[in-house]
Amino acid sequence: MKFVTYRNGKENRLAVVDGDQIVDINRAVPEVPADVRAALADGVDLVAAGRRALDSTAGRRPLAGAALAPVVPEPGKTVCLGLNYYDHAAESGREKPVYPWFFLRGTTSLLAHGEASPRPRVSEKFDYEAELAVVIGKRARHVRREDALDYVFGYACFNDISVRDYQKRTPQWTIGKNFDRTGALGPVLVSADELPAGGVGLSIQSRLNGQVMQDANTKDMIWDVAETIALLTECLTLEPGDVIAMGTPAGVGQSRTPPVWMKAGDTIEVEIEGVGLLVNTIEDEQP
């Protein structure tokens, strides 16, 4: 089942996708919270609630023209992995890390499908990264790898747009990964039951102005989804609505000769088999 979060004025609302329409779940099934994170935190079976909503005539509207938000607009935390594909580690001049390179993204860094990402005034080194995002469905702490996928609600496309010179200014990558509206998440959240376990074996591509830049498969991750959840929950609690961005394959702009940087007017697409097509444009940051 596919879900979106759409904007209704200043309010974000959860909907289920029905062909070329979306159905607002809270309007069709009022006991379900209108926010995806709140619904998951309440233990709502969103797939069952989505089925009930699909049988309703309430809360329907065309998908086309809906103003989408990031599929989880305000995650409690967004945990990202660096260097999680063998080929990307190699193109970055590094061996396989002995432990995942984790970093965090803040809420203001997130971006919806169809929105423009502002290339910052302070840098021209604006790069794309196609990634699979995992959305956690229930509280997880000290989870065994063999049980870890039980804690996944679903998957989405993610573009970990990076300001490379700022990323390299410190040993920690946080500052180059948290410019406003640079982490695109969406357009849909696909429930885990619709995909192979752990999102393994899915083709993943990025395309810049129609040209394929990254072309890989999620089976090539160094740490898969289950192991990543197990490692994270050794240290911290994953909560409903938390997001994990699983890293990017080879082909990023900084590793090309000459480097390829995104600029105003560009269109960047991230497509993952069975998950969706995430499209954003690039504009110059306004004064």
C-alpha positions in Angstrom: 0.0 0.0 0.0 1.2 3.5 -0.8 0.8 6.5 1.4 1.5 10.2 1.0 1.5 13.2 3.3 -0.1 16.2 1.7 -0.4 19.9 2.7 -3.9 21.2 3.5 -3.1 24.9 4.2 -0.5 24.8 7.0 -1.6 21.3 8.1 0.1 18.1 7.0 -2.3 15.2 6.5 -1.8 11.5 5.8 -3.5 9.9 2.8 -3.6 6.5 1.0 -3.1 6.4 -2.7 -5.8 5.0 -4.9 -4.8 5.1 -8.5 -4.9 8.8 -9.5 -6.6 9.8 -6.3 -5.6 10.1 -2.6 -7.9 9.4 0.3 -7.4 11.3 3.5 -7.3 8.5 6.1 -8.4 10.7 9.1 -11.4 12.0 7.2 -12.4 8.5 6.1 -11.5 6.8 9.4 -11.7 9.6 12.0 -10.1 7.6 14.9 -6.8 7.4 13.0 -4.5 10.5 13.6 -4.0 12.7 10.6 -0.2 12.6 11.0 1.8 9.5 10.0 4.2 9.7 12.9 1.4 10.1 15.4 -0.5 7.2 13.8 2.5 4.9 14.0 3.2 6.0 17.6 -0.4 5.1 18.5 0.1 1.6 17.2 -2.4 2.1 14.3 -2.3 -0.7 11.7 -2.0 1.8 8.8 -2.4 -0.9 6.1 -5.7 -1.9 7.6 -6.8 1.7 8.1 -5.8 2.4 4.5 -8.0 -0.5 3.3 -10.9 1.0 5.2 -10.3 4.4 3.8 -10.3 3.0 0.2 -13.8 1.8 0.8 -14.9 5.3 1.8 -16.1 8.2 -0.4 -15.0 10.7 2.2 -11.7 12.6 1.9 -11.0 11.9 -1.7 -9.1 14.3 -4.0 -7.0 14.0 -7.2 -3.3 13.1 -6.6 -2.4 15.4 -9.4 -2.1 18.9 -8.1 -1.9 17.8 -4.4 0.8 19.7 -2.6 2.9 17.0 -1.1 5.1 17.2 2.0 7.9 14.9 2.9 6.3 11.5 3.6 7.3 11.9 7.2 7.3 15.7 7.6 8.8 15.8 11.1 10.7 12.6 12.0 11.9 12.3 15.5 15.3 11.7 13.9 16.7 11.0 10.5 19.7 8.8 10.7 21.9 8.6 7.5 24.6 6.2 6.4 27.7 7.3 4.6 29.8 5.0 2.4 27.3 2.1 2.5 27.8 0.8 -1.0 31.1 -0.9 -1.9 31.5 1.1 -5.2 30.8 4.4 -3.6 33.4 3.8 -0.9 35.9 2.9 -3.7 35.1 6.0 -5.8 35.6 8.1 -2.6 39.1 6.6 -2.2 38.2 4.6 1.0 38.2 1.0 2.0 35.1 -0.7 3.4 34.4 1.0 6.8 34.7 -1.2 9.8 31.5 0.4 11.2 28.8 2.4 9.5 29.5 6.2 9.2 26.3 7.5 10.8 25.2 11.1 10.8 21.9 12.9 11.5 19.7 15.3 9.5 17.4 17.9 11.1 13.8 18.5 10.1 14.5 21.8 8.3 16.8 20.0 5.9 13.9 17.9 4.5 12.2 18.5 1.2 9.1 17.2 -0.6 8.7 15.7 -4.0 8.1 18.3 -6.6 9.7 21.2 -4.6 12.8 23.1 -5.6 16.0 22.7 -3.6 17.9 25.9 -3.1 21.6 25.8 -4.1 23.1 27.8 -1.3 24.7 31.2 -2.0 27.9 30.1 -0.2 28.8 27.1 -2.4 28.6 25.8 -6.0 29.4 22.2 -4.9 25.8 21.0 -4.8 25.6 17.2 -5.3 23.0 14.5 -5.5 22.8 11.1 -3.7 20.0 8.5 -4.5 19.1 6.5 -1.4 16.6 4.1 0.0 14.8 5.4 3.1 13.4 3.2 5.8 10.5 4.4 8.0 10.4 2.7 11.5 7.0 1.5 12.5 7.4 0.7 16.2 9.8 1.4 19.1 13.0 -0.6 18.8 15.8 -1.0 21.3 18.4 -3.8 21.5 16.9 -5.5 18.5 18.4 -8.7 17.1 19.2 -8.7 13.4 16.9 -11.6 12.7 14.0 -9.6 14.2 14.9 -6.2 12.9 12.6 -6.1 9.8 9.6 -6.5 12.1 10.2 -2.9 13.1 10.0 -1.5 9.6 6.8 0.1 8.4 7.8 1.0 4.9 10.2 2.5 2.4 10.6 5.7 0.4 13.0 7.4 -2.0 15.5 9.8 -0.5 17.9 12.3 -2.1 20.7 13.2 0.3 21.7 16.4 -1.5 25.1 17.5 -0.2 27.1 20.7 -0.1 30.5 19.0 -0.6 32.9 21.8 0.5 31.0 22.3 3.7 30.8 18.5 4.2 34.6 18.4 4.1 35.2 21.4 6.4 35.1 19.2 9.5 35.7 15.5 10.2 31.9 15.3 10.9 29.7 15.5 7.8 26.7 17.1 9.6 27.1 20.7 8.4 27.3 19.8 4.7 24.2 17.5 5.0 21.9 19.9 6.8 21.4 22.9 4.5 17.7 23.9 4.4 15.5 21.8 2.0 18.2 19.5 0.8 17.0 16.1 1.9 14.2 15.1 -0.4 11.9 12.3 0.9 9.0 10.9 -1.1 6.8 11.1 -3.0 5.2 7.9 -1.5 5.7 5.7 1.5 5.4 2.1 0.4 4.4 -0.4 3.1 7.0 -3.1 3.7 4.7 -5.9 2.7 4.8 -4.7 -1.0 8.6 -5.1 -1.3 11.2 -7.8 -0.8 12.3 -8.2 2.8 14.6 -5.4 3.7 14.2 -3.7 0.4 16.9 -6.0 -1.0 17.4 -6.5 -4.8 15.8 -3.2 -6.0 17.3 -1.2 -8.8 18.2 2.3 -7.8 19.0 5.2 -10.1 19.6 8.9 -10.1 19.1 11.0 -13.3 20.2 14.6 -13.8 18.4 16.3 -16.6 17.5 12.9 -17.9 21.0 11.5 -17.9 21.6 8.4 -15.8 24.2 9.3 -13.1 23.9 6.4 -10.7 22.7 2.9 -11.6 22.9 0.2 -8.9 21.0 -2.3 -6.8 20.2 -2.2 -3.1 21.7 -5.7 -2.8 25.1 -4.0 -3.0 24.8 -2.3 0.3 27.6 -3.0 2.8 25.2 -3.0 5.8 21.7 -4.0 5.0 18.5 -2.7 6.6 18.3 -5.4 9.3 21.9 -5.1 10.4 21.7 -1.3 10.4 18.7 -1.4 12.7 20.4 -3.9 15.0 23.6 -1.8 15.2 21.6 1.5 15.8 19.5 0.0 18.5 22.6 -1.2 20.4 23.0 2.6 21.0 19.7 4.3 20.8 16.0 3.9 20.7 14.4 4.0 17.3 10.8 5.4 17.5 7.8 5.2 15.2 8.3 7.6 12.3 12.0 7.7 12.6 13.8 7.6 9.2 17.0 5.8 8.2 18.6 6.8 4.8 20.6 3.9 3.7 23.5 5.5 1.8 24.2 6.0 -1.9 26.0 4.0 -4.7 28.7 5.2 -7.0 28.3 8.0 -9.6 28.0 11.1 -7.4 29.0 14.4 -8.9 32.1 15.0 -6.8 33.7 11.7 -8.0 33.3 12.5 -11.7 36.0 14.0 -14.0 35.4 16.8 -14.2 33.0 17.0 -11.2 29.3 17.6 -11.9 27.5 20.0 -9.7 23.8 20.7 -9.8 22.8 24.3 -10.7 19.7 26.4 -11.1 17.3 25.0 -13.6 18.4 21.4 -13.2 16.0 18.5 -12.6 17.2 15.6 -10.4 15.3 12.3 -10.2 15.7 9.4 -7.9 13.9 6.2 -8.9 13.8 3.0 -6.9 12.2 -0.2 -8.3 8.8 -0.7 -6.6 9.2 2.4 -4.4 8.7 5.3 -6.6 10.1 8.3 -8.5 11.2 11.3 -6.6 11.7 14.5 -8.7 13.1 17.9 -7.6 14.3 20.9 -9.4 17.2 23.1 -8.4 17.0 26.9 -7.9 19.5 29.5 -6.6 19.0 30.5 -3.0 17.2 33.8 -2.8 18.7 36.7 -0.7 
